[in-house]
């Protein structure tokens, strides 16, 4: 006949508790994922001369928080405020403040002809151009994404590929702005 041993029961409960706790910890942890911004080698040599200053300025703002209606590094940026700020600061080109108006400037570019510095537009709400970023080459763009984010580089795949709406090249406008700036006394 076996007698009840409280010490053995306590040890078995501890063992069960440890096993359950280990299973929970393993289940709740996630494998490290590669961030879309973790492997960001940027080949500036491939950038067209007209867009180099634009892209270097945009990269310097990476990590700036998102702020709806924001248009400066101090307050944060929304997508069109980010693009407007970058072009004004880097090449003295004044762009409109909203995404749709920005999409009406420059020369329309087919997706296969994208160059670094082109503006890329997306439909993130039904039937309208509602988001803008600056193309960087290698199917990546830099933008101010949303209220949960900050200025970052992302690949144009998945969500962004499905919502891609078009692109505009501002090369002529940039060259004209730089020419006008150089003619000032």
N, C-alpha and C positions, 0 to 999 in steps of 0.2 A: 504494500500500500504506500502510495506517494503522499507526502505531506505538502501542503501549500507553503511555498517559500517566497515571501514578498520581495526579497532581494533579486531573485531570478526574474520576477515579473517586471520589476523596475528596470533591470538591464535590458530585457526584451523590448520594453516600451522606448527606452533610449535609442536602441538600435533602429527600431521602426521610425522614430522621429528623425534620426539622422538620415536615413534612406529617403524619407519623404522630403526633407529639407533639401537634400542633394538633388533630387529629381526636380523640385520646384526651381532651384537656382539654375540648373542646366536649361530647363524649359523657358525660363524668363530671360536668359541671356541670349544675345544674338551674336552671330559670327560677325566679325568686323567687316564692314562693307566699304568698298572703295568709293569715296565721295566723288561727285562729278567735278570737284575742284581740287582733288588731292594730287592728281597727276597732270599738272598744268605747265608743261614745257611750252613756251611760247616762242615761235620762230619769227622774230621781228624782221628778219632779212626778207621774208616772203611778202611782207606788207608793201603795198604800193606807196610811193613817196607821199602822195596827197593825204593818205590816211594814217601815217605813222604817228604824228602828234596826237591825233584823235584817240588812237588806241592806247598809246602810252598814258595819256591823261585818264582814260577810262580805267585802265589797270590800276592806276594809283588810287582809285576810289573803291577798289574791291574791298568788301567787308563793311562798307557804310550801310547803316540800317535803312530799312524801308520805312517810308512815311507817306501816306496818301496825301497828295498835294505838295509834297516836299520837293524842293529844287536847289538844295545846297548840302554840302557835306555836314554842316552844323546841325541842320534840322532833319536830314535824311532825304531820300529820294523816292519818288514813284518813277515808273518807267519813262514817261515822257519828260519829266523834270530832269532825270539823269541824262538822257540824250541831249536835251536842250543845254544843260550846264556844260557837258563835255565839249560840245561843238563850239560854244561861246568862249570857253576858257582856252581851248587848244588852238583853234583856227579863226577865232573872232567871227564866227558865222552865227547870226541870230536866227534860231529856229522857233516856230510856233510852240505854244505850251502844251497842246494836246496831241494825242497819238494820231487821230484821223487827219488833222491838218499837216502833221509831219509826213504822213503817207502820200500827200499830194505834191510834195517837192521832189526835185531831181528827176532822174531817168529811171523808169521801170526796168528791172533786171530779172531775167529768168533765173530760177533756182540754180541751174547748172552753171551759170555765169557769175555767181556770187564772188566778190572779192572782199578782202578784209577792209573794214570801214563802211561797208554798205549797211543801211538800216534794214532790219528784218522785222516784219509785222506778222502778228498772230491774231486769230479769232479766239479769244478766251471766253467770250459770251456770244450768244446767237447772232449770226448775220451782221457782224460789225468788226471793224479793225479796232482792237481794244488793248493791244500790247505791242511794245516796240523794244528792240535791243540793237546792239551794234555787232555785226558779224566780224569774227576774228580769223576766219580761215579754218581749215580742217573740220568743217561742219560744227563749229562751236560759236557761241555768241555770248556777249556780256550784257547784263541787264539788271534792273532792280525788280525782282520778281513779285513779291506780295507782302502782306503784313507780317507773315511769319519768317521773312527772309531778310537778306541783305544783298548788296550788289555782289554778283557772282558770275562765273563762267559756267555755261551748261552746254551739253551737246544738243544738237537739233535732232533728237530721236524721240521715239515714244510720244509722250504728251505734246511736245513742241512740234514734232514732225506732223502729227495729225492736225494741228491747229495753224500751221504755217499758212500765211495768207499772201505773201508777196514781199518784194524788196525794192528799195529805191537807192540809187547811187547819187551821192551829192558831190561828186568830183568837180564838176563845173562850178557849182556854188562855192565850194571850198577854195578853188583856184581864184575865183573872182573876189571873194572876201580877202584873201591874202594879197592879191594885187592891189585892191583898194587900200588896205592897211599900209602897204609899202609906199603908196603914193601920198600918204599924209605927211605934212611937214614935221 
